[in-house]
């Protein structure tokens, strides 16, 4: 642990994001669209949150499988530059195709096509990470928790708190996530994901704190029967990819310091807004530091 910045482990799928920006319109069947900008970056909620936590001063580790082929080298270099501990990362089995996301961005709106392959991360035990002494474990997507519920026991064994982003998945197992969410300290879905969960029959609030990211409408926190809202920060948007993951980093960094929830929301909104002024979830991190004090 570094000063008052607790050590944090992020767990989840690691993608290579191919991001097309400045689109005149979204692609439609049978047509071709030419992008004004292109970026290739490390992606996936766990990795992006880890990068922003590291920028905030936390000793941060990532457990993930590199996306495969030459894409893995691109992602590895970017994460190394951000000083993320990658000891729990491994190359994906070469039998699997590369794990990629194509992001299409037009006027602040976005759509994704993703290829998910193999396990989300190499398996580990509480003993394997005890030397890192994580005070908190963040899981990048609900499906990773559903597939690996042992992460809850690992966190409890180490005395670490747990957070979970939702991440969109039409095939999310509603029964399993309903059983697991009460074990989560902070659940961080966005508005669209909340609607998906409601459609699947998952109750609105099961975790101890539910933080709903609402884009240009700010963010809200539900806890102890109360709701607190913080407005968004206005900015000139280039690419919203990973903005929610950047929000997670600032919110969690402040929450782990026992800051008031409203302050945590405000810092999350500021961090998320600032991240949208760069292409890619980890873009511009050297200029994208928001204090959690």
C-alpha positions, 0 to 999 in steps of 0.5 A, a space after each residue: 500500500 502506498 500512503 493513503 492510496 490502497 493497493 487495488 487488483 483489477 480482474 477481467 477481459 483484456 481486449 485490443 480496441 480498434 476505434 473508428 472516430 469522426 464517422 459521418 454516420 453509423 455503418 448500415 448493411 450493404 454500405 461503407 463508411 469512412 472514419 476521420 480517425 483511427 486508434 488502436 489501444 488496450 481495452 476492456 473495463 478492468 484494464 482501463 480502470 487499472 490504468 486510471 487507478 495507477 494514474 491516481 497513484 494507486 499500486 495497481 495490478 491486472 489479472 487478464 489474458 492478453 488478446 492474442 497474436 500481435 495485438 497482445 504486444 500492442 496492449 502489453 506495451 501500453 499497459 507497461 507504460 502505465 506502470 500497471 503490475 502485470 504479473 497475473 497476466 498471461 498470453 491467451 491460448 493460441 488456439 483461440 482467435 484474437 480478442 478484439 473490440 471494434 468501436 464506432 463513434 459518431 457525435 458522442 454516440 458509440 456502438 461496439 462489435 466484440 469477439 470474446 475468446 477463451 478465459 477472462 484471466 488466468 486462475 489464481 488463489 488468495 495465496 498467489 496475490 497475498 504478497 500484493 496485499 490488495 485492499 480492494 478487487 475490481 471486476 470488469 464485467 458481470 459475466 466474469 464474476 458469474 463465470 468465476 464466483 470464487 473471486 468473492 471468496 478470494 476477496 473475503 480471505 484477503 479482507 478486501 472489498 469488492 466492486 463490479 462493473 456490469 458491461 453489456 452482455 445479452 446472455 448474462 445469467 440473471 439468476 446467478 448474478 442476482 445471487 452474487 450481487 449481494 456480495 458486492 460492495 459497489 456495483 457500477 452499471 450504466 443506465 443502459 445496463 440497468 435497463 438490461 438487468 431490469 429486462 432480465 428480471 434482476 432487482 434494481 438494488 442488490 449490492 451494498 452501493 449501486 452507482 448508476 453512470 448516466 452519461 451527460 446526465 451525471 451519475 447517481 448512487 443508491 444505498 441505505 434506501 437513499 439516492 444521491 445524484 451528481 450532475 455531469 461535467 460539460 466537455 467537448 467529446 472526442 470518444 466516450 470509449 472507457 469513460 465509465 471505467 475512468 469514472 470507476 477509478 476516481 469513484 473507487 479511489 475516493 470511496 476507499 478513502 471514506 470520502 462522502 458519496 456525493 464527492 465520490 460521484 463528483 470526482 467520477 464524473 470529472 474523470 469520466 468527462 476528461 477521458 472523453 476528450 481523448 481517443 481510447 479508454 486510456 488516451 491522454 492519461 498523462 494529462 488526465 489525473 483527477 485527485 481523489 482528495 
